[in-house]
């Protein structure tokens, strides 16, 4: 066989092989899952989704914001596959509108509500009915997320009201867009105190926990998750992974609570 014909055959074979490999790769590539999740889940879901993708071969894209913002985006037609809320109310909101697959709904983990200060702050407080929160603020303000809509703000309002503090404090709030934004006000020293989840405080060395609110001062902090209505089949596997034994150690590592 002439060398020119041999080169032509080899070139054609290589092109066919390359095309076959590309087609196989395309067949193997699975569609991306889009997960809308509460801002307080930023770190833990970042790690869990990386683990899931490595195991299942399904890419996961995460979008974090306040649960209220995400629920309204879904209501407006946002094309998420999974929603993970920081409270039951916003999941109920979507369920009442027929926007989630009710059969897939499950509670994943719990959390604690804490009072935080900048890491170098000397403030010491013990949370109890009538504790001197206003005095500790001095001329400053208290940061938390908007109590009218955002879960952590709602928990904060409930806790302060049950302790007889809400009427004294409500006009001194910095109402942030979400829990991470609230924590930034404290971390930067713009405000002397804030109310966030314990898991948020644990991932930022610029803040410290002053004290933890007693669980009986607010509704249990739980994170429900569900597939969005008419979502893809891969969403069930992902939800099962988040709720499963393999994810347990990661949730605990980031400070979340197992549900009883």
C-alpha positions as CSV (number, residue, x, y, z in Angstrom):
1,X,0.0,0.0,0.0
2,X,1.3,3.4,-0.9
3,X,2.3,5.6,2.0
4,X,-0.1,8.4,0.9
5,X,-3.1,6.0,1.0
6,X,-2.0,4.7,4.4
7,X,-1.9,8.2,5.8
8,X,-5.3,8.9,4.5
9,X,-6.8,5.8,6.1
10,X,-5.1,6.5,9.4
11,X,-6.3,10.1,9.3
12,X,-9.9,9.0,8.6
13,X,-9.7,6.4,11.4
14,X,-8.5,8.9,13.9
15,X,-11.2,11.3,12.9
16,X,-13.9,8.6,13.3
17,X,-12.4,7.6,16.7
18,X,-12.4,11.2,17.9
19,X,-16.0,11.7,16.8
20,X,-17.0,8.5,18.6
21,X,-15.3,9.6,21.8
22,X,-17.0,13.0,21.6
23,X,-20.4,11.4,21.1
24,X,-19.7,9.0,24.0
25,X,-18.7,12.0,26.3
26,X,-21.9,13.8,25.3
27,X,-24.0,10.7,26.1
28,X,-22.3,10.4,29.5
29,X,-22.7,14.1,30.4
30,X,-25.8,14.5,32.6
31,X,-28.0,17.6,32.8
32,X,-27.1,20.1,35.5
33,X,-29.2,20.3,38.6
34,X,-30.1,23.8,39.7
35,X,-30.5,24.1,43.5
36,X,-32.1,27.2,45.2
37,X,-31.0,27.2,48.8
38,X,-31.0,29.4,51.9
39,X,-27.9,31.6,52.3
40,X,-27.0,29.9,55.6
41,X,-26.3,26.7,53.6
42,X,-23.6,28.2,51.4
43,X,-20.6,26.3,52.8
44,X,-22.2,23.0,53.6
45,X,-24.0,22.6,50.3
46,X,-20.9,23.6,48.4
47,X,-19.1,20.6,49.9
48,X,-22.0,18.2,49.7
49,X,-22.7,19.1,46.0
50,X,-19.0,18.5,45.1
51,X,-19.2,15.1,46.7
52,X,-22.4,14.2,45.0
53,X,-21.2,15.3,41.5
54,X,-18.0,13.2,42.0
55,X,-20.1,10.1,42.8
56,X,-23.1,10.5,40.6
57,X,-21.6,12.4,37.6
58,X,-24.4,15.0,37.9
59,X,-23.3,18.7,37.9
60,X,-24.9,20.8,40.6
61,X,-25.3,24.5,40.3
62,X,-26.1,26.3,43.6
63,X,-28.0,29.6,43.9
64,X,-28.0,31.1,47.4
65,X,-30.2,33.9,48.8
66,X,-32.8,34.5,51.5
67,X,-35.5,31.7,51.4
68,X,-38.1,34.4,50.8
69,X,-36.3,35.7,47.7
70,X,-35.8,32.2,46.3
71,X,-39.4,31.2,46.9
72,X,-40.7,34.2,45.1
73,X,-38.3,33.6,42.2
74,X,-39.7,30.1,41.9
75,X,-43.3,31.5,42.0
76,X,-42.3,33.9,39.2
77,X,-41.2,31.0,37.0
78,X,-37.6,30.5,38.1
79,X,-36.4,27.2,36.7
80,X,-34.9,25.5,39.8
81,X,-34.9,21.8,40.3
82,X,-34.6,21.7,44.1
83,X,-35.5,24.2,46.9
84,X,-34.0,24.1,50.4
85,X,-35.6,26.6,52.8
86,X,-34.4,27.8,56.2
87,X,-38.0,27.6,57.5
88,X,-41.2,25.7,57.0
89,X,-43.2,28.8,56.0
90,X,-41.6,29.5,52.7
91,X,-41.8,25.8,51.7
92,X,-45.5,25.9,52.8
93,X,-45.9,29.0,50.6
94,X,-44.7,27.1,47.5
95,X,-46.6,23.9,48.4
96,X,-49.9,25.9,48.8
97,X,-49.3,27.1,45.2
98,X,-48.7,23.7,43.8
99,X,-45.1,24.5,42.9
100,X,-43.3,21.7,44.7
101,X,-43.6,17.9,44.5
102,X,-45.2,17.4,47.9
103,X,-44.2,13.7,48.0
104,X,-40.5,14.6,47.9
105,X,-40.6,17.1,50.8
106,X,-38.5,16.2,53.8
107,X,-36.7,17.9,56.7
108,X,-32.9,17.7,56.5
109,X,-31.3,19.3,59.6
110,X,-31.8,21.8,62.3
111,X,-29.9,24.9,63.6
112,X,-29.5,27.2,66.6
113,X,-30.1,30.9,66.9
114,X,-27.2,32.9,68.4
115,X,-26.2,36.4,69.4
116,X,-22.9,37.4,67.9
117,X,-20.4,40.2,68.3
118,X,-17.1,41.1,66.4
119,X,-14.3,38.7,67.4
120,X,-12.5,41.4,69.4
121,X,-15.6,42.7,71.2
122,X,-15.6,42.7,75.0
123,X,-19.4,42.4,75.2
124,X,-20.6,39.7,77.6
125,X,-24.3,38.9,77.8
126,X,-26.4,36.0,79.1
127,X,-29.7,35.7,77.2
128,X,-32.7,35.6,79.5
129,X,-36.0,37.5,79.9
130,X,-35.3,41.2,80.1
131,X,-31.5,40.9,79.5
132,X,-29.7,44.3,78.9
133,X,-29.5,44.0,75.2
134,X,-30.3,47.7,74.5
135,X,-27.6,48.8,77.0
136,X,-25.0,46.6,75.4
137,X,-25.8,48.1,72.0
138,X,-24.9,51.6,73.3
139,X,-25.4,53.9,70.4
140,X,-25.2,51.1,67.9
141,X,-27.7,48.8,66.2
142,X,-28.6,45.1,66.0
143,X,-28.1,43.3,62.7
144,X,-30.3,40.5,61.6
145,X,-32.2,39.7,58.4
146,X,-35.6,41.4,57.7
147,X,-38.0,39.9,60.2
148,X,-41.0,40.5,57.9
149,X,-39.8,38.0,55.3
150,X,-36.4,36.3,56.0
151,X,-36.4,33.2,58.2
152,X,-33.6,34.1,60.6
153,X,-35.2,37.5,61.1
154,X,-38.5,35.8,61.9
155,X,-36.8,33.6,64.4
156,X,-35.0,36.6,65.9
157,X,-38.3,38.6,66.3
158,X,-40.0,35.6,67.9
159,X,-37.1,35.1,70.4
160,X,-36.8,38.8,71.3
161,X,-40.6,39.0,71.8
162,X,-40.7,35.9,74.0
163,X,-37.9,37.5,76.1
164,X,-39.8,40.8,76.4
165,X,-37.2,42.7,74.3
166,X,-38.8,43.2,70.9
167,X,-40.6,46.5,71.6
168,X,-37.3,47.9,72.9
169,X,-35.2,46.7,70.0
170,X,-37.3,46.7,66.8
171,X,-36.5,50.3,65.9
172,X,-32.8,49.7,66.3
173,X,-32.5,46.9,63.7
174,X,-30.3,46.7,60.7
175,X,-32.6,44.7,58.4
176,X,-30.3,42.8,56.1
177,X,-31.2,40.9,52.9
178,X,-30.2,37.5,54.3
179,X,-28.3,36.0,57.2
180,X,-24.9,36.2,55.6
181,X,-25.4,39.9,54.9
182,X,-26.4,40.4,58.6
183,X,-23.2,38.7,59.7
184,X,-21.1,40.9,57.5
185,X,-22.4,44.0,59.4
186,X,-21.0,42.4,62.6
187,X,-17.8,41.1,61.1
188,X,-16.9,44.5,59.7
189,X,-17.6,46.2,63.1
190,X,-20.4,48.3,61.6
191,X,-22.7,47.1,64.4
192,X,-21.8,45.8,67.8
193,X,-24.2,42.8,67.8
194,X,-26.2,40.6,65.5
195,X,-28.5,37.6,65.4
196,X,-27.7,34.8,63.0
197,X,-27.5,31.0,63.0
198,X,-24.7,29.3,64.9
199,X,-23.5,27.6,61.7
200,X,-22.9,31.1,60.1
201,X,-20.9,32.2,63.1
202,X,-18.7,29.1,63.0
203,X,-17.5,29.8,59.5
204,X,-16.4,33.4,60.1
205,X,-13.4,34.0,62.3
206,X,-14.3,37.7,62.5
207,X,-17.2,37.1,64.7
208,X,-17.8,35.2,68.0
209,X,-20.9,33.8,69.7
210,X,-21.9,35.8,72.7
211,X,-24.7,33.4,73.7
212,X,-27.3,31.0,72.3
213,X,-31.0,31.7,72.4
214,X,-33.0,29.1,74.3
215,X,-34.8,26.8,71.9
216,X,-38.2,27.6,73.6
217,X,-38.0,31.2,72.6
218,X,-38.6,30.5,68.9
219,X,-40.0,27.8,66.6
220,X,-37.6,24.9,65.8
221,X,-35.2,25.9,63.1
222,X,-35.5,23.2,60.4
223,X,-34.4,23.1,56.8
224,X,-37.1,21.5,54.5
225,X,-36.1,20.4,51.0
226,X,-38.2,19.4,48.0
227,X,-38.2,18.9,44.3
228,X,-39.8,21.6,42.2
229,X,-43.0,20.5,40.4
230,X,-42.2,18.6,37.2
231,X,-38.5,18.5,38.0
232,X,-36.1,16.0,36.5
233,X,-35.6,12.5,37.9
234,X,-32.1,13.3,39.2
235,X,-33.6,15.5,41.8
236,X,-34.9,12.6,43.8
237,X,-31.4,11.0,44.0
238,X,-29.9,14.3,45.1
239,X,-32.5,14.8,47.8
240,X,-32.0,11.3,49.0
241,X,-28.2,12.0,49.2
242,X,-28.7,15.1,51.2
243,X,-31.0,13.3,53.7
244,X,-28.9,10.1,53.7
245,X,-26.3,8.7,56.0
246,X,-23.4,9.6,53.8
247,X,-24.1,13.4,54.1
248,X,-24.6,13.2,57.9
249,X,-21.0,13.7,58.9
250,X,-20.7,16.8,56.6
251,X,-23.8,18.4,58.1
252,X,-22.5,17.8,61.6
253,X,-19.0,19.1,60.7
254,X,-20.6,22.5,59.7
255,X,-22.5,22.6,63.0
256,X,-26.0,21.6,61.8
257,X,-28.2,19.5,64.1
258,X,-29.6,16.1,63.5
259,X,-33.3,16.0,63.7
260,X,-34.9,13.7,66.3
